[in-house]
Protein backbone atom coordinates (compact mmCIF):
# COMPACT_ATOMS: atom_id res chain seq x y z
CA UNK A 1 0.00 0.00 0.00
CA UNK A 2 2.77 2.42 0.93
CA UNK A 3 4.72 1.52 -2.22
CA UNK A 4 1.68 2.31 -4.42
CA UNK A 5 1.20 5.65 -2.67
CA UNK A 6 4.84 6.62 -3.26
CA UNK A 7 4.58 5.54 -6.89
CA UNK A 8 1.46 7.73 -7.39
CA UNK A 9 3.22 10.70 -5.80
CA UNK A 10 6.25 10.23 -8.06
CA UNK A 11 4.09 9.88 -11.18
CA UNK A 12 2.10 12.99 -10.20
CA UNK A 13 5.30 14.93 -9.58
CA UNK A 14 6.67 13.88 -12.98
CA UNK A 15 3.46 14.93 -14.74
CA UNK A 16 3.47 18.31 -12.98
CA UNK A 17 7.12 18.83 -13.91
CA UNK A 18 6.35 18.11 -17.57
CA UNK A 19 3.38 20.48 -17.54
CA UNK A 20 5.43 23.21 -15.91
CA UNK A 21 8.19 22.80 -18.50
CA UNK A 22 5.69 22.92 -21.37
CA UNK A 23 3.92 26.03 -20.06
CA UNK A 24 6.85 28.02 -18.78
CA UNK A 25 9.35 27.93 -21.61
CA UNK A 26 11.79 30.78 -21.74
CA UNK A 27 11.02 33.59 -24.17
CA UNK A 28 13.59 35.56 -26.19
CA UNK A 29 15.10 37.09 -23.08
CA UNK A 30 15.32 33.78 -21.26
CA UNK A 31 12.98 34.97 -18.52
CA UNK A 32 10.00 32.84 -19.45
CA UNK A 33 7.73 35.84 -20.05
CA UNK A 34 5.77 36.53 -23.20
CA UNK A 35 7.57 38.62 -25.83
CA UNK A 36 6.87 42.31 -25.30
CA UNK A 37 7.83 43.58 -28.76
CA UNK A 38 4.58 44.45 -30.53
CA UNK A 39 4.07 42.38 -33.69
CA UNK A 40 1.82 45.11 -35.12
CA UNK A 41 3.69 48.42 -35.46
CA UNK A 42 0.47 50.34 -34.83
CA UNK A 43 -0.53 48.52 -31.65
CA UNK A 44 1.14 51.11 -29.36
CA UNK A 45 0.86 49.16 -26.10
CA UNK A 46 1.21 51.14 -22.87
CA UNK A 47 4.66 50.77 -21.35
CA UNK A 48 6.30 51.93 -18.17
CA UNK A 49 10.02 51.98 -17.44
CA UNK A 50 10.03 48.43 -16.05
CA UNK A 51 8.39 47.07 -19.22
CA UNK A 52 10.85 49.07 -21.35
CA UNK A 53 13.81 47.54 -19.51
CA UNK A 54 12.29 44.06 -19.80
CA UNK A 55 11.79 44.53 -23.54
CA UNK A 56 15.42 45.61 -23.97
CA UNK A 57 16.42 42.46 -22.10
CA UNK A 58 14.34 40.35 -24.47
CA UNK A 59 16.02 42.03 -27.45
CA UNK A 60 19.55 41.23 -26.30
CA UNK A 61 21.51 39.64 -29.12
CA UNK A 62 20.29 42.27 -31.58
CA UNK A 63 21.40 45.90 -31.83
CA UNK A 64 18.52 48.24 -30.95
CA UNK A 65 17.79 51.84 -31.95
CA UNK A 66 15.23 53.52 -29.68
CA UNK A 67 13.68 56.80 -30.75
CA UNK A 68 11.72 58.90 -28.25
CA UNK A 69 9.14 60.96 -30.11
CA UNK A 70 5.67 62.51 -30.16
CA UNK A 71 3.31 63.32 -33.03
CA UNK A 72 3.04 66.97 -31.96
CA UNK A 73 6.84 67.44 -31.90
CA UNK A 74 8.15 69.48 -34.88
CA UNK A 75 11.74 68.19 -34.70
CA UNK A 76 10.36 64.63 -34.53
CA UNK A 77 8.69 65.24 -37.90
CA UNK A 78 11.99 66.33 -39.46
CA UNK A 79 13.78 63.12 -38.45
CA UNK A 80 10.89 60.72 -39.10
CA UNK A 81 11.72 60.02 -42.79
CA UNK A 82 15.34 59.15 -41.86
CA UNK A 83 14.18 56.72 -39.20
CA UNK A 84 11.73 55.07 -41.61
CA UNK A 85 14.40 54.63 -44.29
CA UNK A 86 17.00 53.31 -41.84
CA UNK A 87 14.55 50.83 -40.32
CA UNK A 88 13.86 49.44 -43.80
CA UNK A 89 17.55 49.39 -44.77
CA UNK A 90 18.66 47.56 -41.62
CA UNK A 91 15.61 45.32 -41.22
CA UNK A 92 16.60 41.93 -39.81
CA UNK A 93 19.93 43.25 -38.51
CA UNK A 94 18.87 46.08 -36.18
CA UNK A 95 15.63 46.41 -34.21
CA UNK A 96 14.12 49.89 -34.31
CA UNK A 97 11.71 50.85 -31.54
CA UNK A 98 9.80 54.06 -30.92
CA UNK A 99 8.72 55.39 -27.55
CA UNK A 100 5.77 57.72 -28.11
CA UNK A 101 5.44 60.12 -25.19
CA UNK A 102 2.85 62.59 -23.93
CA UNK A 103 0.65 61.90 -26.93
CA UNK A 104 -2.70 60.53 -28.08
CA UNK A 105 -2.64 57.07 -29.64
CA UNK A 106 -4.61 57.96 -32.76
CA UNK A 107 -2.42 61.01 -33.45
CA UNK A 108 0.63 58.80 -33.00
CA UNK A 109 -0.74 56.19 -35.40
CA UNK A 110 -1.46 58.87 -38.02
CA UNK A 111 2.12 60.14 -37.64
CA UNK A 112 3.53 56.62 -38.08
CA UNK A 113 1.41 56.04 -41.19
CA UNK A 114 2.32 59.44 -42.66
CA UNK A 115 6.03 58.66 -42.45
CA UNK A 116 5.79 54.98 -43.38
CA UNK A 117 7.15 53.59 -40.14
CA UNK A 118 7.24 49.81 -40.27
CA UNK A 119 8.76 49.30 -36.83
CA UNK A 120 6.82 49.22 -33.56
CA UNK A 121 6.45 51.94 -30.99
CA UNK A 122 5.28 51.73 -27.40
CA UNK A 123 3.05 54.29 -25.72
CA UNK A 124 4.31 56.21 -22.68
CA UNK A 125 1.49 58.58 -21.84
CA UNK A 126 3.36 60.40 -19.06
CA UNK A 127 6.89 60.49 -20.49
CA UNK A 128 8.15 58.40 -17.58
CA UNK A 129 10.51 56.32 -19.73
CA UNK A 130 12.19 59.42 -21.15
CA UNK A 131 12.42 60.94 -17.69
CA UNK A 132 13.89 57.80 -16.09
CA UNK A 133 16.51 57.73 -18.86
CA UNK A 134 17.54 61.24 -17.77
CA UNK A 135 16.54 62.84 -21.06
CA UNK A 136 14.92 66.26 -21.22
CA UNK A 137 12.83 66.99 -24.30
CA UNK A 138 12.37 65.08 -27.49
CA UNK A 139 13.30 63.70 -29.87
CA UNK A 140 16.13 61.58 -28.58
CA UNK A 141 17.65 58.47 -30.12
CA UNK A 142 19.43 55.79 -28.10
CA UNK A 143 21.69 53.14 -29.58
CA UNK A 144 22.08 49.81 -27.78
CA UNK A 145 24.65 47.19 -28.76
CA UNK A 146 23.73 43.55 -29.22
CA UNK A 147 24.95 43.01 -25.65
CA UNK A 148 22.18 45.32 -24.41
CA UNK A 149 24.57 48.10 -23.36
CA UNK A 150 23.81 51.72 -24.22
CA UNK A 151 26.44 52.74 -26.79
CA UNK A 152 25.36 56.27 -27.73
CA UNK A 153 22.60 58.84 -27.26
CA UNK A 154 21.61 61.55 -29.75
CA UNK A 155 19.57 64.41 -28.33
CA UNK A 156 17.48 66.37 -30.82
CA UNK A 157 16.50 65.48 -34.37
CA UNK A 158 18.98 63.08 -35.93
CA UNK A 159 20.03 63.56 -39.53
CA UNK A 160 20.37 60.83 -42.11
CA UNK A 161 24.20 60.78 -42.07
CA UNK A 162 24.43 60.74 -38.26
CA UNK A 163 21.85 57.97 -38.03
CA UNK A 164 23.63 55.83 -40.62
CA UNK A 165 26.98 56.34 -38.90
CA UNK A 166 25.57 55.36 -35.49
CA UNK A 167 23.77 52.27 -36.82
CA UNK A 168 26.86 51.16 -38.76
CA UNK A 169 28.79 51.54 -35.50
CA UNK A 170 26.38 49.12 -33.82
CA UNK A 171 27.03 46.57 -36.55
CA UNK A 172 30.83 46.96 -36.63
LINLINFEN-V751225 format. One line per field, one symbol per residue. phi: phi as a letter, one per 30 degrees, with the letter a starting at -180 (. if undefined). psi: psi as a letter, one per 40 degrees, with the letter a starting at -180 (. if undefined). burial: + if it has 9 or more other C-alpha atoms within 8 Angstrom, else -. A space follows every 10 residues. Layout:
phi: ???
psi: ???
burial: ???
This chain:
phi: .ddddddddd dddddddddd dddcdddedi cicdecdddc ecdhddbcdd dedddeddde jbdbccccaa ddceddddce dddddddddc eicbccbcbd chbceddddd eddecidccd bccbecidde dddicciadb bcccdddidd cabccjdcde dddddddddd dd
psi: dddddddddd dddddddddd ddefihadee eeiihehhdh dedgihiadd ddddddddei ehihhhhhii dehddddded ddddddddde hedhhihihh ifahdddddd ddddefheii iihgdeeddd ddefhhaiii hihhideeih dihhhihhid dddddddddd e.
burial: ---------- ---------- -----++-+- -+-----+-- +-++--+++- ++-+++++++ -+++++++++ +-+-+++-++ ++++-++--- ---+++++++ +++---+++- ++--+-+-++ +++++-++++ +---+--+++ ++++++++-+ +-++++++-+ --++-++--+ --
